[in-house]
Amino acid sequence: MTVMVGTISSTMGFFVSAFAPNLEFLYFSVGILVGFGYGLIVAPGLGIVAHFIKTRYVIANALASTGAGVGILIFPPILQKLIDVYGWRGASIVFAGMNAHMFVSAALFITPANYKSPDDIRQPSYEHQRQTEEEQNGTYLSRKWKSLRLICDCTMFAEHPSFTVFMLSSLFGIGGGIYGVAAHLLARAETQNLASLNDIALIVSMIGVGSVLGRLSPAVVSICDRFRMTSSKWFGLSLFVNGGMTVLSYFARSFWAHSIYAFFFGLLSGFIYTIIPQVVKEIISAEMVVPGLGMFSFFTALGGLFGPPCAGLIYDVTSDYNNSFYFYGALSMFGGFISLILGSVFTRRKQLMSRQETVDMYMGEGTLLSEIPRHYSTVATQTG
């Protein structure tokens, strides 16, 4: 139901945009209606995988999110063709129809509480009957209210400092650093007169090619556990490298150089977006993936409020998009840096606290980890 409401909101936003009388109206139709709709769609769309897939979750999530990369690959030339034929207003109406198909996808979603195996369907269980009675007695509304409180619960920040670091990293690195690159990449290529508008649209398709491969790469990473790299470290490292590559994109002075940069940008971005649910699951728990992804969407949206506008202001002042890309790259590198450094510190602290609790359980309250070798020595002496 959440995804359906988001689909209705975003579809209405695209449709009414075709009749926009001015730019301010588009702030409402695209910015509010479409943004609100996609905000409702993303978290359940990614989080539902964690409820059903318990083993090989990274591979399942990578396959589930590959469609976004395919969309980035095929839609830019299609939309450019629609604009050429119908104008941007007609293209907005057609795209509203495409967007409405997510309503059909949402109809296939099912929550774990309502999931029934084929045996349950053939023979109603006692659990199903009890659930029906609870709904009749008003317990259903109570359970829904509890779920709403869980989503709005902010204690996860206090209980999991690594999650706070992850949110700050996403705020600066993704919302501030990655969101505006695709749009300004085309603008930079256009100001440098590298190719025609149709050819420039292919640069976004190169982002899509890289994104498809990047979204499948977590499946490969999951096999390489021998490197002892957690998902959080992969996230921070990829974000930092992506930012450094954006800074070095200054040297992309031709159409093909821009295309190559777009490919690797899409590769790392696709990997980052795909591994995010696994990072949330690793930091908190599988049950909190959907609320965690909701918080992630909120913080990245906050980053998107200041990142692209500030980069646009930098261009207005300097008349050089390269300075805007320095800004994007610096934000992504900063986000990756705090994820690698602070995230590792809090993760190490959490592991030490967990080990200390184990020591207290088996050896007595107040026993320090550093005292364990001395205790072992004492026991060995007493037992000969």
C-alpha positions in Angstrom: 0.0 0.0 0.0 2.9 2.4 0.7 4.4 1.8 -2.7 1.0 2.3 -4.3 0.5 5.6 -2.6 4.0 6.7 -3.7 3.2 5.6 -7.3 0.0 7.7 -7.3 1.8 10.8 -6.0 4.7 10.5 -8.4 2.5 9.8 -11.4 0.3 12.8 -10.6 3.5 14.9 -10.3 4.7 14.0 -13.7 1.3 14.4 -15.3 0.5 17.9 -13.9 4.0 19.0 -14.8 3.0 18.9 -18.4 0.7 21.9 -17.7 3.2 23.9 -15.6 2.8 27.6 -16.3 6.2 28.5 -14.7 9.3 27.1 -13.0 7.8 27.6 -9.5 5.0 25.2 -10.4 7.6 22.5 -11.3 9.1 23.0 -7.8 5.8 21.7 -6.5 4.9 19.1 -9.1 8.3 17.5 -9.5 10.0 18.5 -6.3 7.1 17.8 -3.9 4.7 15.3 -5.5 7.4 13.2 -7.4 9.9 13.5 -4.5 7.4 12.5 -1.9 6.2 9.6 -4.0 9.7 8.2 -4.6 10.4 8.7 -0.9 7.6 6.3 -0.2 8.6 3.8 -2.9 12.4 3.4 -2.3 12.5 2.1 1.3 9.8 -0.6 1.0 11.1 -1.6 -2.4 14.5 -2.3 -1.0 13.6 -3.4 2.5 11.1 -6.1 1.5 13.9 -8.3 0.2 15.4 -8.5 3.7 12.2 -9.9 5.1 12.2 -13.0 2.9 15.8 -13.6 1.9 17.8 -14.8 4.8 20.7 -16.6 3.1 22.7 -15.0 0.3 21.0 -11.7 1.0 23.7 -9.7 -0.7 23.2 -11.6 -4.0 19.4 -11.3 -3.8 19.6 -7.6 -3.1 22.1 -7.0 -6.0 19.7 -8.8 -8.4 16.7 -6.9 -7.1 18.3 -3.5 -7.6 19.7 -4.1 -11.0 16.6 -2.8 -12.6 17.5 0.7 -11.5 20.7 0.5 -13.5 18.9 -0.8 -16.5 16.5 2.1 -16.3 19.4 4.6 -16.3 20.7 2.8 -19.3 17.6 2.8 -21.5 15.6 5.8 -20.5 17.8 8.8 -21.4 17.7 8.1 -25.2 14.0 7.2 -25.0 13.2 10.4 -23.2 15.3 12.5 -25.5 13.4 11.0 -28.4 10.1 11.7 -26.7 11.1 15.3 -26.2 12.1 15.6 -29.9 8.7 14.3 -31.0 6.2 15.5 -28.4 8.1 18.3 -26.7 8.9 18.2 -23.0 5.2 18.6 -22.0 4.1 15.6 -24.0 7.1 13.6 -22.8 6.1 14.3 -19.2 2.6 12.8 -19.9 4.1 9.7 -21.5 6.6 9.3 -18.7 3.7 9.6 -16.2 2.1 6.5 -17.9 5.4 4.6 -17.7 5.7 5.6 -14.0 2.2 4.3 -13.3 3.3 0.8 -14.0 4.9 0.7 -10.5 1.3 0.4 -9.3 1.2 -3.1 -10.8 4.5 -4.0 -9.2 3.3 -2.8 -5.8 0.3 -5.1 -6.1 2.7 -8.1 -6.1 4.3 -7.0 -2.8 3.3 -8.8 0.3 4.3 -8.3 3.9 5.7 -11.1 6.0 2.8 -11.0 8.4 0.4 -11.7 5.6 2.5 -14.3 3.8 1.1 -17.8 3.6 2.7 -20.9 2.2 0.7 -23.1 -0.2 -0.1 -25.5 2.7 -1.5 -22.6 4.7 -3.8 -21.6 1.8 -5.1 -25.2 1.4 -5.6 -25.6 5.1 -6.2 -22.5 7.2 -4.0 -22.5 10.3 -4.9 -21.6 13.9 -2.5 -18.6 13.6 -4.6 -17.3 10.7 -7.8 -17.7 12.7 -6.2 -16.0 15.8 -5.0 -13.1 13.6 -8.6 -12.6 12.3 -10.0 -12.5 15.8 -7.3 -9.9 16.8 -8.2 -7.7 13.9 -11.9 -7.9 14.9 -11.0 -6.9 18.5 -9.0 -3.8 17.4 -5.5 -5.4 18.0 -4.8 -4.9 14.3 -4.8 -1.1 14.7 -2.7 -1.4 17.8 -0.1 -3.4 15.9 -0.1 -0.8 13.0 0.4 2.0 15.5 3.4 0.0 17.0 4.9 -0.3 13.5 4.5 3.4 13.0 6.3 4.1 16.3 9.1 1.7 15.2 9.6 3.6 12.0 9.7 7.0 13.8 11.9 5.6 16.6 15.2 7.5 16.7 16.8 5.5 19.5 18.7 3.6 16.9 21.1 6.6 16.7 21.9 6.3 20.4 22.1 2.6 20.4 24.1 2.3 17.3 26.7 5.1 16.9 27.9 3.4 13.6 24.5 4.1 12.2 24.8 7.8 13.0 28.2 7.8 11.2 26.6 6.1 8.2 23.8 8.7 8.1 26.3 11.6 8.1 28.4 9.8 5.5 25.3 9.4 3.3 24.3 13.1 3.9 27.6 14.5 2.6 28.8 11.7 0.3 25.6 10.7 -1.5 23.1 13.5 -1.0 25.6 16.2 -1.4 28.2 14.6 -3.6 26.6 12.1 -5.9 23.0 13.4 -6.5 23.9 16.3 -8.8 26.8 14.8 -10.8 24.6 13.3 -13.5 22.7 16.5 -14.3 25.8 18.7 -14.2 27.9 16.2 -16.1 25.6 16.8 -19.1 25.8 20.5 -18.6 29.6 20.5 -18.4 29.7 18.4 -21.6 27.3 20.9 -23.3 29.2 24.0 -22.3 32.4 22.4 -23.6 30.7 21.7 -27.0 31.8 18.1 -26.9 28.8 16.6 -28.9 25.2 17.2 -30.0 22.4 16.9 -27.4 21.5 13.4 -28.6 25.0 12.2 -28.2 25.4 13.9 -24.8 22.3 11.9 -23.6 24.4 8.8 -24.3 26.7 9.8 -21.5 23.9 9.2 -19.0 23.4 5.8 -20.7 27.1 5.1 -19.9 26.3 5.8 -16.3 23.6 3.1 -16.7 25.9 0.5 -18.1 28.3 1.0 -15.2 25.4 1.0 -12.8 24.2 -2.4 -14.0 27.6 -3.9 -13.5 28.1 -2.1 -10.2 24.8 -3.3 -8.8 25.9 -6.9 -9.6 29.3 -6.5 -8.0 28.2 -7.0 -4.4 27.5 -10.6 -5.3 31.2 -10.9 -6.1 32.3 -9.1 -3.0 30.2 -11.5 -0.8 32.3 -14.4 -2.2 35.5 -12.6 -1.2 35.0 -12.6 2.6 38.6 -13.7 3.0 39.5 -10.0 2.6 37.8 -9.4 6.0 36.1 -6.3 4.6 32.7 -5.5 6.1 30.0 -3.9 4.0 30.5 -0.7 5.9 34.2 -0.6 4.9 33.3 -1.3 1.2 30.8 1.5 1.4 33.2 4.0 2.8 36.0 3.0 0.4 33.8 3.1 -2.7 32.5 6.5 -1.7 36.0 7.9 -1.2 37.3 6.6 -4.5 34.2 7.9 -6.3 34.8 11.3 -4.9 38.5 11.3 -5.9 37.5 10.2 -9.4 35.1 13.1 -9.6 37.8 15.5 -8.7 40.1 14.1 -11.3 37.3 14.3 -14.0 38.8 17.7 -14.7 41.1 15.9 -17.1 38.1 14.6 -19.1 38.3 17.0 -22.1 36.6 14.9 -24.8 33.3 13.2 -25.4 34.9 9.7 -24.9 36.7 10.8 -21.8 33.5 12.0 -20.3 31.8 8.7 -21.3 34.6 6.7 -19.6 34.3 8.8 -16.4 30.5 8.4 -16.6 30.9 4.6 -16.8 33.1 4.3 -13.7 31.0 6.8 -11.9 28.0 4.6 -12.5 29.9 1.5 -11.6 30.9 2.8 -8.1 27.5 4.5 -7.6 25.6 1.3 -8.5 27.8 -0.6 -6.1 27.2 1.9 -3.3 23.4 2.0 -3.7 23.2 -1.8 -3.8 25.3 -2.4 -0.7 23.4 0.2 1.4 20.7 -2.3 2.6 23.4 -4.7 3.6 25.2 -2.0 5.6 22.0 -1.1 7.4 21.4 -4.8 8.2 25.0 -5.2 9.4 24.9 -2.2 11.6 21.5 -2.7 13.3 19.4 -5.7 12.3 17.3 -7.3 9.5 14.1 -6.3 11.3 15.1 -2.6 11.2 16.1 -2.5 7.5 13.0 -0.6 6.3 13.1 2.1 9.1 16.9 2.3 8.5 16.4 2.8 4.8 13.8 5.4 5.5 16.3 7.3 7.6 18.8 6.9 4.8 16.4 8.4 2.3 15.7 11.3 4.6 19.4 12.2 5.2 20.3 11.8 1.5 17.4 14.1 0.6 18.8 16.7 3.1 22.1 16.4 1.3 20.4 16.9 -2.0 18.9 20.1 -0.7 22.3 21.8 -0.4 24.6 19.8 -2.6 23.4 20.5 -6.2 22.2 24.1 -5.5 25.6 25.0 -3.9 27.4 23.4 -7.0 25.1 25.5 -9.2 25.9 28.6 -7.3 29.6 27.8 -7.7 29.1 27.7 -11.4 27.2 31.0 -11.4 30.0 32.7 -9.6 33.0 31.1 -11.5 31.4 30.2 -14.9 33.3 26.9 -14.7 31.6 23.5 -14.0 35.0 22.0 -13.1 34.8 23.9 -9.8 31.4 22.4 -9.2 32.8 18.9 -9.6 35.6 19.7 -7.2 32.9 20.5 -4.7 31.0 17.2 -5.5 34.2 15.2 -5.2 35.2 16.8 -1.9 31.9 16.0 -0.4 32.0 12.4 -1.5 35.6 12.0 -0.2 34.6 13.5 3.1 31.7 11.2 3.4 33.8 8.1 2.6 36.5 9.3 5.0 34.3 9.6 8.0 32.7 6.3 7.2 36.1 4.5 7.1 37.6 6.2 10.1 34.7 6.9 12.6 32.8 3.8 11.4 35.8 1.6 12.1 36.3 3.2 15.6 32.7 2.6 16.7 32.6 -0.9 15.2 35.7 -1.8 17.1 34.3 -0.3 20.2 31.1 -2.3 19.8 33.1 -5.6 19.3 35.1 -4.9 22.5 32.0 -4.2 24.5 30.4 -7.4 23.2 33.5 -9.4 24.2 33.6 -7.7 27.6 30.0 -8.7 28.2 30.9 -12.3 27.4 33.9 -12.1 29.8 31.6 -10.8 32.6 29.1 -13.5 31.9 31.6 -16.4 32.3 34.4 -15.0 34.5 32.6 -12.5 36.8 31.6 -8.9 36.8 34.5 -6.4 36.6 37.0 -8.7 34.8 38.8 -6.8 32.1 39.9 -8.3 28.8 43.5 -7.4 29.6 43.3 -9.6 32.8 42.3 -12.8 30.9 45.9 -14.0 30.3 46.6 -13.6 34.0 43.5 -15.6 34.9 44.5 -18.3 32.5 48.0 -18.4 34.0 46.5 -18.7 37.5 44.1 -21.6 36.5 47.0 -23.4 34.8 49.2 -23.1 37.9 46.4 -24.3 40.2 45.6 -27.3 38.1 49.2 -28.3 37.4 
